[in-house]
Amino acid sequence: MDVAIAASDAVAEHAKTKAAQSQHLKFSGSDRFIRELRRRVDAYFEQTGRRRRDCPEMYFKTATILLWFAAAYVLLLFVATSWWTVVPLAVILGVAVAAIGFNIQHDGGHRAYSDRPWVNKVMALTLDLMGGSSYLWDWKHNSIHHTYPNIDGHDDDINVGFLGRLSPQQPRYWFHRAQGIYLWVLYGFLAIKWHFFDDFYNIAVGRIGGHEIPRPKGKDLIIFIAGKLSFFSMAFVIPMLLHPVWAVLTVYALASFVSGVLLSVVFQLAHCVEEAEFPVPVPTPTGGEKMETDWALHQVQTTVDFARRSKFLCWFLGGLNFQVEHHLFSKICHVHYPALAKIVEDTCREFGVRYSAHHSFFSAVRSHYRWLVLMGRPERADSPAA
Ligand SMILES: [Zn+2]
């Protein structure tokens, strides 16, 4: 316990130091690469006549996933009575929640769903219904993660506290030797932690990782509170009117565990694998910090695609197996990513930029496992100098 407290204090101290350095980190270098990429992507839309947003297949997909979620919820609430129907339905509900996150909320939150702001807003609000907060997500994901992926102290998505070491810059503890095993289980608690702790904590301290954020006010605050009330009513209050408390809590735990594992693992496969880089800022003459590369190059260096040929994963993951393309063109609807991947890969080759993709989901999973083992391994003080 003492070790855990000491480790947690050290991690908090580490985050605080990084926070002090972190507010205005800039990228440097030429923007030639991203300008050429944008030119080619513009040409693709011109030639094909396709729309960047408001794609019919996206509306169809949204209806399918929401129907899937509603069916699982209604069946659990009114029909299922035996454990052998309740357990599979809870798992199906958890997968539906992840699908809403991957597809509907993520595109809406990125304003990649529609040209109409209100449509994006409505789609983004599905996160509030699932127990998260579209307001905090906009800061955590859009402003912070998408600007600073894999930069320790800036990207809160690679910060899992003292329990895991995801980047080489984070402090190492003896128990990290086993993180290649235990983190997979802890991923399952991500959603539960969100529901009960993270959002409230971030608002209380007005900070996400190293970045200060404004607390929600007015309409944003009303949405935050209404979202939490709707979620807790849907997850606990309404089911408890019809079922025993223990049964409701079991279904909640199971569905949240499934969605937590899926959401965490899919994120990790894009950024926490052997091929992804974890660049560090360099000091500037004025006492600040900057990145040595330009923004677009940084996105490609820190992000890895996987399973690009899997039709099922392309549909289910909402383009999150094409995170290189997503990081470069996050305001384009994900249904276009397979086509954009070809353009991005070719352009990277011409510019001498390394482009990484795992051929399958499982090769990406293995790479994430090896990365966790590597990050948990003690540095060999006795190893011969290279
Ligand atoms: Zn994103």
Boltz pocket constraint, residues with backbone or C-beta under 6 A from the ligand:
constraints:
  - pocket:
      binder: B
      contacts: [[A, 106], [A, 110], [A, 141], [A, 146], [A, 326], [A, 330]]
      max_distance: 6.0
